[in-house]
Amino acid sequence: MILLTAIAGGLVAGLLWARWQKRSYQAPDLRSTWLVLVGFVPQLLIAYLPATHHLLPNWLAAVSLSASLVLFLAFVWINRRLPGMPVLMTGLLLNLIVMAANGGWMPISPEVASRVLGEDVRNVVALGGRFGQKDILLPLQEMHLEFLSDRFLLPAWSPYQVAFSAGDILIAAGAFWLLAKPTANSNQTNAE
Amino acid sequence: MKTTFAQIALFSSKLNRQHLQLAFAVLAIAMLVLGIGAPGDGGANPH
């Protein structure tokens, strides 16, 4: 939800900027988008579709998630010259590193998860169990690279609660930038 | 029926290549961001 908000915000900012400049808005010129389409399939099955959420064994789901992140990394690398992509790539790398260090899942502590749920998470999920789409509930002492985990929260007054990582912040910022200030790829710009 | 076809034809004439390119780019970026981001909102857990 917070990530999609960044996309919507970036798109609105880009459209307003183009209107202000009296130019037509130009979509980012993405290359090799097939990598995103292929990479998203395991994500859809493992993380986002409730019907298939627990279909795969955890180890296979973790391996598939990591494999899809590698595909996304290839896509981001190919498009690295677009505005915002270096920031987005840094966020991707941070999430990839912390997930790889914790068995392929994004770690979240019981304290943070309880704040998200508004109740003691241990009544709902056992330690080591999956929480949400891609998280795994781990106590701090069993967590690797805790500073890169889902440890940040929205202000307590917010009606919607979500935990997010440093990588997520960079991904949201990169996506916003990508859509707010789209330009053609450098090769295309040189050709014109 | 004739009016419906006329409306569809009018709508498609307004949709140019640039609009489709923008829609595809936004969709690809949304899939990318959902794929690489990992915020935890507990959405898939039963209550």
gemmi code that builds the backbone of each chain (N, CA, C; Angstrom):
import gemmi

chains = {
    "A": [
        ("MET", (0.833, -1.211, 0.000), (0.000, 0.000, 0.000), (0.869, 1.262, 0.000)),
        ("ILE", (1.899, 1.306, 0.896), (2.743, 2.501, 0.936), (3.557, 2.621, -0.345)),
        ("LEU", (3.909, 1.474, -0.920), (4.707, 1.499, -2.151), (3.849, 1.987, -3.316)),
        ("LEU", (2.605, 1.543, -3.359), (1.707, 1.985, -4.432), (1.370, 3.471, -4.282)),
        ("THR", (1.345, 3.939, -3.043), (1.109, 5.371, -2.800), (2.253, 6.194, -3.395)),
        ("ALA", (3.487, 5.674, -3.265), (4.642, 6.384, -3.835), (4.532, 6.457, -5.355)),
        ("ILE", (4.056, 5.380, -5.975), (3.880, 5.363, -7.436), (2.818, 6.385, -7.848)),
        ("ALA", (1.688, 6.340, -7.154), (0.607, 7.287, -7.477), (1.082, 8.724, -7.281)),
        ("GLY", (1.798, 8.975, -6.175), (2.310, 10.322, -5.899), (3.288, 10.779, -6.966)),
        ("GLY", (4.184, 9.881, -7.384), (5.159, 10.217, -8.415), (4.495, 10.530, -9.740)),
        ("LEU", (3.472, 9.742, -10.073), (2.760, 9.954, -11.332), (2.037, 11.302, -11.323)),
        ("VAL", (1.364, 11.600, -10.224), (0.653, 12.886, -10.120), (1.650, 14.044, -10.196)),
        ("ALA", (2.781, 13.916, -9.461), (3.802, 14.981, -9.476), (4.349, 15.169, -10.893)),
        ("GLY", (4.606, 14.053, -11.592), (5.130, 14.127, -12.956), (4.144, 14.784, -13.913)),
        ("LEU", (2.855, 14.422, -13.779), (1.830, 15.005, -14.654), (1.674, 16.503, -14.393)),
        ("LEU", (1.698, 16.871, -13.102), (1.567, 18.298, -12.759), (2.772, 19.084, -13.256)),
        ("TRP", (3.960, 18.485, -13.116), (5.195, 19.136, -13.562), (5.170, 19.355, -15.084)),
        ("ALA", (4.725, 18.309, -15.800), (4.642, 18.414, -17.256), (3.640, 19.499, -17.659)),
        ("ARG", (2.530, 19.558, -16.920), (1.509, 20.564, -17.226), (2.051, 21.969, -16.960)),
        ("TRP", (2.779, 22.103, -15.859), (3.405, 23.372, -15.493), (4.383, 23.825, -16.570)),
        ("GLN", (5.126, 22.834, -17.107), (6.127, 23.124, -18.139), (5.507, 23.222, -19.538)),
        ("LYS", (4.188, 22.996, -19.605), (3.454, 23.011, -20.871), (4.032, 22.010, -21.873)),
        ("ARG", (4.362, 20.796, -21.343), (4.859, 19.721, -22.206), (3.989, 18.497, -21.964)),
        ("SER", (4.058, 17.545, -22.895), (3.308, 16.318, -22.639), (4.141, 15.420, -21.722)),
        ("TYR", (3.454, 14.689, -20.869), (4.137, 13.801, -19.935), (4.683, 12.602, -20.692)),
        ("GLN", (5.942, 12.284, -20.449), (6.547, 11.150, -21.144), (6.813, 10.022, -20.159)),
        ("ALA", (6.263, 8.853, -20.437), (6.466, 7.703, -19.555), (7.936, 7.289, -19.580)),
        ("PRO", (8.457, 6.755, -18.464), (9.841, 6.279, -18.471), (10.029, 5.222, -19.555)),
        ("ASP", (11.132, 5.323, -20.255), (11.400, 4.402, -21.362), (12.094, 3.143, -20.818)),
        ("LEU", (11.276, 2.204, -20.363), (11.812, 1.003, -19.711), (12.241, -0.021, -20.743)),
        ("ARG", (13.355, -0.686, -20.459), (13.827, -1.764, -21.349), (13.665, -3.104, -20.643)),
        ("SER", (13.569, -4.139, -21.440), (13.502, -5.529, -20.944), (12.418, -5.709, -19.878)),
        ("THR", (11.226, -5.189, -20.136), (10.151, -5.305, -19.142), (9.690, -6.755, -18.945)),
        ("TRP", (10.063, -7.634, -19.876), (9.687, -9.035, -19.717), (10.285, -9.609, -18.425)),
        ("LEU", (11.428, -9.061, -17.999), (12.045, -9.536, -16.756), (11.117, -9.277, -15.559)),
        ("VAL", (10.423, -8.137, -15.588), (9.490, -7.804, -14.504), (8.287, -8.737, -14.539)),
        ("LEU", (7.780, -8.971, -15.753), (6.604, -9.839, -15.884), (6.920, -11.250, -15.378)),
        ("VAL", (8.074, -11.768, -15.772), (8.463, -13.123, -15.341), (8.755, -13.135, -13.837)),
        ("GLY", (9.460, -12.116, -13.362), (9.826, -12.061, -11.951), (8.636, -11.905, -11.020)),
        ("PHE", (7.558, -11.323, -11.535), (6.402, -11.065, -10.666), (5.536, -12.316, -10.464)),
        ("VAL", (5.652, -13.279, -11.366), (4.786, -14.468, -11.264), (4.958, -15.193, -9.918)),
        ("PRO", (6.205, -15.557, -9.526), (6.334, -16.206, -8.203), (5.890, -15.314, -7.046)),
        ("GLN", (6.095, -14.006, -7.187), (5.680, -13.078, -6.132), (4.157, -13.116, -5.974)),
        ("LEU", (3.480, -13.148, -7.116), (2.014, -13.168, -7.109), (1.508, -14.430, -6.400)),
        ("LEU", (2.122, -15.559, -6.755), (1.670, -16.838, -6.198), (2.007, -16.960, -4.709)),
        ("ILE", (3.208, -16.510, -4.332), (3.682, -16.745, -2.964), (3.196, -15.667, -1.997)),
        ("ALA", (3.187, -14.422, -2.461), (2.940, -13.327, -1.525), (1.543, -12.718, -1.635)),
        ("TYR", (1.005, -12.612, -2.840), (-0.170, -11.751, -3.006), (-1.499, -12.465, -3.209)),
        ("LEU", (-1.488, -13.682, -3.772), (-2.760, -14.380, -3.974), (-3.067, -15.242, -2.748)),
        ("PRO", (-4.138, -14.923, -2.012), (-4.437, -15.701, -0.796), (-4.621, -17.193, -1.084)),
        ("ALA", (-5.169, -17.522, -2.258), (-5.442, -18.927, -2.576), (-4.160, -19.747, -2.711)),
        ("THR", (-3.078, -19.101, -3.129), (-1.830, -19.842, -3.358), (-0.742, -19.460, -2.356)),
        ("HIS", (-1.126, -18.645, -1.367), (-0.151, -18.095, -0.414), (0.659, -19.191, 0.287)),
        ("HIS", (-0.011, -20.275, 0.674), (0.679, -21.341, 1.422), (0.780, -22.625, 0.608)),
        ("LEU", (0.695, -22.476, -0.713), (0.713, -23.665, -1.576), (2.096, -24.312, -1.610)),
        ("LEU", (3.121, -23.489, -1.728), (4.488, -24.007, -1.810), (5.055, -24.192, -0.407)),
        ("PRO", (5.915, -25.206, -0.231), (6.612, -25.307, 1.053), (7.482, -24.066, 1.270)),
        ("ASN", (7.699, -23.724, 2.531), (8.392, -22.473, 2.832), (9.761, -22.355, 2.168)),
        ("TRP", (10.516, -23.466, 2.125), (11.874, -23.393, 1.562), (11.820, -23.083, 0.064)),
        ("LEU", (10.821, -23.699, -0.620), (10.701, -23.473, -2.064), (10.197, -22.054, -2.341)),
        ("ALA", (9.283, -21.603, -1.490), (8.782, -20.237, -1.635), (9.914, -19.233, -1.436)),
        ("ALA", (10.781, -19.483, -0.441), (11.896, -18.566, -0.171), (12.880, -18.542, -1.344)),
        ("VAL", (13.168, -19.718, -1.898), (14.086, -19.788, -3.048), (13.477, -19.054, -4.246)),
        ("SER", (12.161, -19.244, -4.461), (11.494, -18.588, -5.596), (11.491, -17.076, -5.434)),
        ("LEU", (11.260, -16.610, -4.206), (11.277, -15.159, -3.963), (12.655, -14.583, -4.262)),
        ("SER", (13.704, -15.291, -3.801), (15.073, -14.801, -4.043), (15.373, -14.791, -5.543)),
        ("ALA", (14.937, -15.842, -6.243), (15.175, -15.905, -7.691), (14.482, -14.744, -8.395)),
        ("SER", (13.268, -14.425, -7.961), (12.562, -13.321, -8.616), (13.251, -11.989, -8.316)),
        ("LEU", (13.830, -11.859, -7.118), (14.557, -10.625, -6.804), (15.780, -10.466, -7.708)),
        ("VAL", (16.412, -11.588, -8.049), (17.570, -11.522, -8.952), (17.128, -11.047, -10.345)),
        ("LEU", (15.958, -11.527, -10.792), (15.426, -11.054, -12.085), (15.144, -9.554, -12.037)),
        ("PHE", (14.542, -9.113, -10.935), (14.257, -7.680, -10.779), (15.557, -6.875, -10.752)),
        ("LEU", (16.573, -7.454, -10.121), (17.862, -6.751, -10.055), (18.441, -6.581, -11.465)),
        ("ALA", (18.310, -7.621, -12.280), (18.789, -7.533, -13.668), (18.047, -6.433, -14.418)),
        ("PHE", (16.725, -6.368, -14.216), (15.919, -5.335, -14.874), (16.365, -3.935, -14.442)),
        ("VAL", (16.556, -3.765, -13.149), (16.942, -2.449, -12.622), (18.332, -2.064, -13.134)),
        ("TRP", (19.224, -3.045, -13.223), (20.573, -2.779, -13.729), (20.523, -2.320, -15.194)),
        ("ILE", (19.703, -3.008, -15.996), (19.575, -2.640, -17.415), (19.040, -1.208, -17.556)),
        ("ASN", (18.161, -0.819, -16.625), (17.542, 0.513, -16.696), (18.168, 1.503, -15.711)),
        ("ARG", (19.400, 1.238, -15.315), (20.016, 2.013, -14.225), (20.211, 3.487, -14.551)),
        ("ARG", (20.191, 3.845, -15.847), (20.425, 5.253, -16.200), (19.171, 6.121, -16.073)),
        ("LEU", (18.030, 5.478, -15.838), (16.801, 6.269, -15.665), (16.818, 6.963, -14.306)),
        ("PRO", (16.203, 8.160, -14.207), (16.198, 8.865, -12.925), (15.497, 8.038, -11.847)),
        ("GLY", (16.090, 7.994, -10.679), (15.488, 7.253, -9.564), (15.920, 5.809, -9.477)),
        ("MET", (16.393, 5.237, -10.592), (16.744, 3.815, -10.596), (17.911, 3.481, -9.652)),
        ("PRO", (18.962, 4.335, -9.555), (20.033, 4.006, -8.605), (19.524, 3.932, -7.156)),
        ("VAL", (18.592, 4.810, -6.807), (18.026, 4.789, -5.450), (17.213, 3.515, -5.262)),
        ("LEU", (16.402, 3.205, -6.271), (15.579, 2.002, -6.229), (16.453, 0.747, -6.151)),
        ("MET", (17.562, 0.760, -6.891), (18.467, -0.410, -6.896), (19.113, -0.583, -5.523)),
        ("THR", (19.463, 0.528, -4.880), (20.048, 0.436, -3.533), (19.035, -0.195, -2.568)),
        ("GLY", (17.784, 0.237, -2.664), (16.733, -0.335, -1.822), (16.553, -1.817, -2.085)),
        ("LEU", (16.566, -2.186, -3.350), (16.427, -3.597, -3.722), (17.570, -4.413, -3.116)),
        ("LEU", (18.795, -3.891, -3.237), (19.959, -4.612, -2.709), (19.864, -4.775, -1.189)),
        ("LEU", (19.421, -3.721, -0.500), (19.293, -3.809, 0.962), (18.276, -4.887, 1.346)),
        ("ASN", (17.128, -4.890, 0.670), (16.111, -5.917, 0.956), (16.613, -7.310, 0.594)),
        ("LEU", (17.319, -7.408, -0.534), (17.839, -8.708, -0.970), (18.850, -9.244, 0.045)),
        ("ILE", (19.718, -8.369, 0.544), (20.748, -8.796, 1.495), (20.113, -9.288, 2.801)),
        ("VAL", (19.172, -8.496, 3.335), (18.594, -8.887, 4.626), (17.719, -10.135, 4.477)),
        ("MET", (17.053, -10.273, 3.339), (16.227, -11.465, 3.133), (17.106, -12.695, 2.948)),
        ("ALA", (18.202, -12.539, 2.204), (19.113, -13.675, 2.010), (19.726, -14.101, 3.344)),
        ("ALA", (19.977, -13.131, 4.221), (20.591, -13.445, 5.521), (19.601, -14.083, 6.490)),
        ("ASN", (18.305, -14.034, 6.159), (17.292, -14.582, 7.065), (16.443, -15.646, 6.363)),
        ("GLY", (17.091, -16.469, 5.596), (16.415, -17.615, 4.984), (15.483, -17.264, 3.848)),
        ("GLY", (15.655, -16.103, 3.230), (14.834, -15.748, 2.068), (13.604, -14.928, 2.417)),
        ("TRP", (13.411, -14.602, 3.706), (12.229, -13.832, 4.126), (12.673, -12.537, 4.803)),
        ("MET", (11.782, -11.545, 4.786), (12.060, -10.284, 5.473), (11.741, -10.465, 6.957)),
        ("PRO", (12.724, -10.301, 7.826), (12.448, -10.508, 9.257), (11.680, -9.343, 9.879)),
        ("ILE", (10.832, -9.686, 10.829), (10.102, -8.675, 11.605), (10.039, -9.192, 13.040)),
        ("SER", (10.251, -8.304, 13.990), (10.254, -8.737, 15.399), (8.821, -8.827, 15.912)),
        ("PRO", (8.582, -9.650, 16.935), (7.230, -9.753, 17.506), (6.721, -8.408, 18.014)),
        ("GLU", (7.623, -7.568, 18.525), (7.203, -6.256, 19.055), (6.641, -5.382, 17.932)),
        ("VAL", (7.377, -5.317, 16.827), (6.934, -4.487, 15.700), (5.657, -5.075, 15.083)),
        ("ALA", (5.631, -6.402, 14.906), (4.449, -7.042, 14.304), (3.212, -6.823, 15.177)),
        ("SER", (3.393, -6.827, 16.502), (2.263, -6.602, 17.404), (1.726, -5.185, 17.255)),
        ("ARG", (2.637, -4.238, 17.031), (2.204, -2.845, 16.809), (1.377, -2.750, 15.523)),
        ("VAL", (1.770, -3.520, 14.519), (1.047, -3.500, 13.239), (-0.358, -4.093, 13.412)),
        ("LEU", (-0.406, -5.229, 14.097), (-1.686, -5.923, 14.243), (-2.607, -5.278, 15.274)),
        ("GLY", (-2.007, -4.592, 16.244), (-2.805, -4.016, 17.315), (-3.137, -5.032, 18.391)),
        ("GLU", (-2.478, -6.176, 18.357), (-2.643, -7.198, 19.388), (-1.364, -8.028, 19.426)),
        ("ASP", (-1.220, -8.871, 20.445), (-0.010, -9.685, 20.536), (0.039, -10.652, 19.347)),
        ("VAL", (1.061, -10.464, 18.521), (1.145, -11.258, 17.292), (1.316, -12.740, 17.586)),
        ("ARG", (1.856, -13.055, 18.778), (2.096, -14.471, 19.094), (0.808, -15.252, 19.297)),
        ("ASN", (-0.326, -14.536, 19.413), (-1.620, -15.232, 19.446), (-2.034, -15.688, 18.053)),
        ("VAL", (-1.393, -15.115, 17.036), (-1.801, -15.375, 15.646), (-0.737, -16.165, 14.891)),
        ("VAL", (0.533, -15.805, 15.110), (1.639, -16.433, 14.360), (2.692, -16.932, 15.346)),
        ("ALA", (3.177, -18.147, 15.114), (4.251, -18.682, 15.964), (5.585, -18.069, 15.547)),
        ("LEU", (6.537, -18.026, 16.464), (7.866, -17.532, 16.116), (8.433, -18.388, 14.985)),
        ("GLY", (9.004, -17.731, 14.001), (9.522, -18.460, 12.839), (8.474, -18.635, 11.750)),
        ("GLY", (7.244, -18.232, 12.043), (6.166, -18.374, 11.059), (6.088, -17.174, 10.131)),
        ("ARG", (5.374, -17.337, 9.029), (5.237, -16.245, 8.068), (4.243, -15.218, 8.577)),
        ("PHE", (4.573, -13.959, 8.339), (3.717, -12.846, 8.744), (3.495, -11.963, 7.527)),
        ("GLY", (2.238, -11.741, 7.163), (1.964, -10.907, 5.995), (2.452, -11.567, 4.720)),
        ("GLN", (2.875, -10.742, 3.768), (3.226, -11.274, 2.456), (4.596, -11.956, 2.427)),
        ("LYS", (5.622, -11.243, 2.907), (6.982, -11.775, 2.740), (7.777, -11.778, 4.039)),
        ("ASP", (7.115, -11.557, 5.149), (7.841, -11.441, 6.414), (7.865, -12.763, 7.163)),
        ("ILE", (8.857, -12.849, 8.054), (8.951, -13.984, 8.948), (9.145, -13.422, 10.354)),
        ("LEU", (8.420, -14.002, 11.303), (8.461, -13.492, 12.678), (9.680, -14.066, 13.394)),
        ("LEU", (10.615, -13.203, 13.743), (11.840, -13.660, 14.407), (12.147, -12.759, 15.600)),
        ("PRO", (12.540, -13.369, 16.723), (12.997, -12.531, 17.832), (14.300, -11.829, 17.462)),
        ("LEU", (14.547, -10.684, 18.071), (15.721, -9.876, 17.693), (17.023, -10.662, 17.774)),
        ("GLN", (17.143, -11.524, 18.792), (18.413, -12.246, 18.972), (18.661, -13.299, 17.885)),
        ("GLU", (17.602, -13.701, 17.174), (17.771, -14.686, 16.099), (17.816, -14.020, 14.720)),
        ("MET", (17.681, -12.702, 14.712), (17.600, -11.965, 13.448), (18.992, -11.553, 12.990)),
        ("HIS", (19.256, -11.676, 11.698), (20.507, -11.163, 11.144), (20.232, -9.805, 10.483)),
        ("LEU", (21.162, -8.888, 10.633), (21.064, -7.542, 10.044), (19.746, -6.861, 10.426)),
        ("GLU", (19.492, -6.835, 11.712), (18.222, -6.289, 12.230), (17.958, -4.869, 11.734)),
        ("PHE", (19.019, -4.105, 11.536), (18.832, -2.700, 11.134), (18.254, -2.571, 9.719)),
        ("LEU", (18.297, -3.695, 8.948), (17.710, -3.666, 7.598), (16.330, -4.334, 7.556)),
        ("SER", (15.836, -4.766, 8.708), (14.566, -5.502, 8.745), (13.377, -4.535, 8.690)),
        ("ASP", (12.177, -5.090, 8.708), (10.962, -4.260, 8.795), (10.860, -3.743, 10.222)),
        ("ARG", (11.455, -2.601, 10.483), (11.532, -2.088, 11.849), (10.911, -0.700, 12.004)),
        ("PHE", (10.578, -0.072, 10.887), (9.978, 1.268, 10.970), (8.461, 1.168, 10.906)),
        ("LEU", (7.806, 2.084, 11.595), (6.343, 2.081, 11.636), (5.812, 3.470, 11.291)),
        ("LEU", (4.591, 3.517, 10.800), (3.934, 4.804, 10.594), (3.599, 5.390, 11.969)),
        ("PRO", (3.338, 6.708, 12.054), (2.976, 7.288, 13.351), (1.777, 6.569, 13.974)),
        ("ALA", (1.742, 6.539, 15.291), (0.695, 5.781, 16.005), (-0.706, 6.273, 15.665)),
        ("TRP", (-0.836, 7.578, 15.299), (-2.170, 8.107, 15.001), (-2.701, 7.645, 13.641)),
        ("SER", (-1.828, 7.046, 12.822), (-2.268, 6.623, 11.491), (-3.245, 5.443, 11.602)),
        ("PRO", (-4.395, 5.499, 10.919), (-5.347, 4.386, 10.999), (-4.835, 3.111, 10.327)),
        ("TYR", (-3.912, 3.272, 9.379), (-3.329, 2.115, 8.687), (-1.930, 1.885, 9.233)),
        ("GLN", (-1.659, 0.709, 9.726), (-0.342, 0.426, 10.272), (0.406, -0.571, 9.396)),
        ("VAL", (1.669, -0.283, 9.182), (2.507, -1.155, 8.357), (3.946, -0.988, 8.838)),
        ("ALA", (4.693, -2.077, 8.786), (6.118, -2.006, 9.128), (6.905, -2.024, 7.827)),
        ("PHE", (7.965, -1.256, 7.772), (8.752, -1.218, 6.540), (10.230, -1.090, 6.862)),
        ("SER", (11.037, -1.432, 5.862), (12.491, -1.466, 6.044), (13.138, -0.230, 5.420)),
        ("ALA", (14.438, -0.075, 5.685), (15.196, 1.011, 5.047), (15.162, 0.826, 3.525)),
        ("GLY", (15.243, -0.439, 3.079), (15.167, -0.733, 1.646), (13.843, -0.289, 1.051)),
        ("ASP", (12.748, -0.517, 1.792), (11.419, -0.101, 1.309), (11.348, 1.416, 1.120)),
        ("ILE", (11.972, 2.154, 2.040), (11.952, 3.627, 1.937), (12.654, 4.060, 0.650)),
        ("LEU", (13.808, 3.437, 0.372), (14.551, 3.804, -0.836), (13.794, 3.387, -2.098)),
        ("ILE", (13.141, 2.235, -2.037), (12.354, 1.773, -3.193), (11.214, 2.751, -3.478)),
        ("ALA", (10.525, 3.175, -2.419), (9.423, 4.132, -2.593), (9.956, 5.453, -3.156)),
        ("ALA", (11.091, 5.902, -2.629), (11.671, 7.172, -3.104), (12.100, 7.055, -4.569)),
        ("GLY", (12.715, 5.929, -4.917), (13.157, 5.706, -6.300), (11.991, 5.650, -7.271)),
        ("ALA", (10.905, 4.957, -6.869), (9.727, 4.840, -7.740), (9.079, 6.212, -7.935)),
        ("PHE", (9.020, 6.985, -6.848), (8.456, 8.344, -6.937), (9.266, 9.180, -7.924)),
        ("TRP", (10.570, 9.140, -7.773), (11.472, 9.926, -8.623), (11.358, 9.491, -10.092)),
        ("LEU", (11.303, 8.180, -10.284), (11.218, 7.619, -11.639), (10.001, 8.153, -12.393)),
        ("LEU", (8.873, 8.250, -11.693), (7.655, 8.708, -12.359), (7.496, 10.223, -12.331)),
        ("ALA", (8.111, 10.862, -11.334), (7.973, 12.312, -11.237), (8.860, 13.030, -12.241)),
        ("LYS", (9.963, 12.385, -12.630), (10.883, 13.048, -13.541), (11.352, 12.072, -14.624)),
        ("PRO", (10.415, 11.599, -15.460), (10.820, 10.634, -16.479), (11.537, 11.296, -17.646)),
        ("THR", (12.569, 10.608, -18.132), (13.255, 11.080, -19.344), (13.542, 9.856, -20.203)),
        ("ALA", (13.934, 10.091, -21.426), (14.278, 8.974, -22.299), (15.611, 8.385, -21.856)),
        ("ASN", (15.854, 7.123, -22.236), (17.154, 6.512, -21.974), (18.230, 7.316, -22.652)),
        ("SER", (19.457, 7.278, -22.100), (20.516, 8.139, -22.622), (20.825, 7.861, -24.100)),
        ("ASN", (20.749, 6.558, -24.497), (21.033, 6.215, -25.906), (20.059, 6.905, -26.840)),
        ("GLN", (18.758, 6.844, -26.399), (17.709, 7.447, -27.227), (17.891, 8.952, -27.280)),
        ("THR", (18.269, 9.538, -26.120), (18.475, 10.973, -26.065), (19.613, 11.371, -26.990)),
        ("ASN", (20.691, 10.561, -27.006), (21.830, 10.868, -27.852), (21.463, 10.767, -29.334)),
        ("ALA", (20.553, 9.802, -29.610), (20.188, 9.560, -31.005), (19.356, 10.702, -31.563)),
        ("GLU", (18.637, 11.405, -30.667), (17.731, 12.461, -31.133), (18.486, 13.746, -31.492)),
    ],
    "B": [
        ("MET", (-26.814, -0.266, -30.539), (-25.628, -1.050, -30.916), (-24.656, -0.192, -31.729)),
        ("LYS", (-25.274, 0.535, -32.692), (-24.473, 1.407, -33.548), (-23.770, 2.481, -32.706)),
        ("THR", (-24.544, 3.009, -31.733), (-24.001, 4.060, -30.856), (-22.847, 3.509, -30.029)),
        ("THR", (-23.002, 2.269, -29.532), (-21.944, 1.662, -28.717), (-20.660, 1.553, -29.531)),
        ("PHE", (-20.790, 1.046, -30.749), (-19.599, 0.909, -31.612), (-18.956, 2.264, -31.873)),
        ("ALA", (-19.819, 3.255, -32.086), (-19.309, 4.605, -32.347), (-18.555, 5.137, -31.132)),
        ("GLN", (-19.117, 4.837, -29.922), (-18.460, 5.291, -28.694), (-17.117, 4.587, -28.514)),
        ("ILE", (-17.086, 3.271, -28.797), (-15.823, 2.519, -28.680), (-14.796, 3.076, -29.660)),
        ("ALA", (-15.243, 3.339, -30.870), (-14.338, 3.870, -31.902), (-13.778, 5.231, -31.484)),
        ("LEU", (-14.661, 6.055, -30.905), (-14.229, 7.379, -30.449), (-13.203, 7.251, -29.324)),
        ("PHE", (-13.491, 6.325, -28.376), (-12.586, 6.114, -27.236), (-11.223, 5.631, -27.710)),
        ("SER", (-11.232, 4.656, -28.670), (-9.936, 4.129, -29.140), (-9.150, 5.166, -29.929)),
        ("SER", (-9.857, 6.069, -30.587), (-9.112, 7.095, -31.335), (-8.423, 8.065, -30.380)),
        ("LYS", (-9.018, 8.217, -29.154), (-8.399, 9.106, -28.160), (-7.201, 8.440, -27.490)),
        ("LEU", (-7.213, 7.091, -27.463), (-6.109, 6.358, -26.836), (-4.962, 6.261, -27.824)),
        ("ASN", (-3.962, 7.044, -27.665), (-2.852, 6.932, -28.602), (-1.734, 6.077, -28.005)),
        ("ARG", (-0.689, 5.936, -28.753), (0.419, 5.065, -28.369), (1.041, 5.518, -27.046)),
        ("GLN", (1.079, 6.843, -26.871), (1.698, 7.396, -25.662), (0.935, 6.983, -24.391)),
        ("HIS", (-0.402, 6.972, -24.484), (-1.208, 6.563, -23.330), (-0.960, 5.107, -22.978)),
        ("LEU", (-0.910, 4.277, -24.017), (-0.678, 2.851, -23.779), (0.707, 2.623, -23.177)),
        ("GLN", (1.687, 3.370, -23.684), (3.057, 3.244, -23.181), (3.110, 3.652, -21.699)),
        ("LEU", (2.373, 4.705, -21.365), (2.343, 5.161, -19.977), (1.683, 4.108, -19.080)),
        ("ALA", (0.554, 3.565, -19.533), (-0.152, 2.553, -18.738), (0.742, 1.340, -18.523)),
        ("PHE", (1.439, 0.919, -19.562), (2.316, -0.251, -19.458), (3.489, 0.042, -18.523)),
        ("ALA", (4.046, 1.240, -18.626), (5.178, 1.604, -17.762), (4.754, 1.645, -16.296)),
        ("VAL", (3.583, 2.225, -16.023), (3.106, 2.302, -14.634), (2.842, 0.896, -14.093)),
        ("LEU", (2.262, 0.045, -14.933), (1.998, -1.339, -14.517), (3.309, -2.061, -14.207)),
        ("ALA", (4.294, -1.893, -15.080), (5.588, -2.560, -14.870), (6.264, -2.046, -13.597)),
        ("ILE", (6.186, -0.747, -13.365), (6.812, -0.177, -12.159), (6.069, -0.662, -10.906)),
        ("ALA", (4.746, -0.760, -10.994), (3.973, -1.259, -9.847), (4.369, -2.698, -9.532)),
        ("MET", (4.513, -3.527, -10.563), (4.906, -4.920, -10.333), (6.320, -4.992, -9.764)),
        ("LEU", (7.197, -4.143, -10.292), (8.585, -4.109, -9.802), (8.627, -3.739, -8.325)),
        ("VAL", (7.920, -2.679, -7.987), (7.962, -2.152, -6.619), (7.307, -3.139, -5.630)),
        ("LEU", (6.192, -3.755, -6.051), (5.560, -4.756, -5.193), (6.453, -5.985, -5.070)),
        ("GLY", (7.222, -6.245, -6.121), (8.102, -7.416, -6.101), (9.324, -7.236, -5.225)),
        ("ILE", (9.898, -6.059, -5.233), (11.153, -5.878, -4.489), (10.921, -5.289, -3.096)),
        ("GLY", (9.785, -4.661, -2.877), (9.489, -4.129, -1.547), (8.950, -5.234, -0.658)),
        ("ALA", (9.140, -5.073, 0.648), (8.644, -6.097, 1.567), (8.098, -5.473, 2.847)),
        ("PRO", (7.127, -4.550, 2.717), (6.539, -4.029, 3.950), (5.638, -5.076, 4.587)),
        ("GLY", (5.541, -5.054, 5.904), (4.720, -6.046, 6.607), (3.491, -5.400, 7.203)),
        ("ASP", (2.311, -5.731, 6.636), (1.075, -5.188, 7.211), (0.199, -6.296, 7.773)),
        ("GLY", (0.739, -7.506, 7.798), (-0.020, -8.625, 8.363), (-1.221, -9.010, 7.541)),
        ("GLY", (-1.269, -8.537, 6.306), (-2.447, -8.719, 5.458), (-2.845, -10.147, 5.203)),
        ("ALA", (-1.902, -11.055, 5.162), (-2.239, -12.432, 4.794), (-2.508, -13.314, 6.010)),
        ("ASN", (-2.462, -12.721, 7.213), (-2.662, -13.543, 8.402), (-4.112, -13.523, 8.847)),
        ("PRO", (-4.644, -14.691, 9.228), (-6.030, -14.725, 9.684), (-6.170, -14.074, 11.049)),
        ("HIS", (-7.306, -13.476, 11.289), (-7.572, -12.904, 12.594), (-8.694, -13.655, 13.269)),
    ],
}
model = gemmi.Model(1)
for chain_id, residues in chains.items():
    chain = gemmi.Chain(chain_id)
    for i, (resn, *xyz) in enumerate(residues, 1):
        res = gemmi.Residue()
        res.name, res.seqid = resn, gemmi.SeqId(i, " ")
        for name, pos in zip(("N", "CA", "C"), xyz):
            atom = gemmi.Atom()
            atom.name, atom.element = name, gemmi.Element(name[0])
            atom.pos, atom.b_iso = gemmi.Position(*pos), 0.0
            res.add_atom(atom)
        chain.add_residue(res)
    model.add_chain(chain)
structure = gemmi.Structure()
structure.add_model(model)
structure.setup_entities()
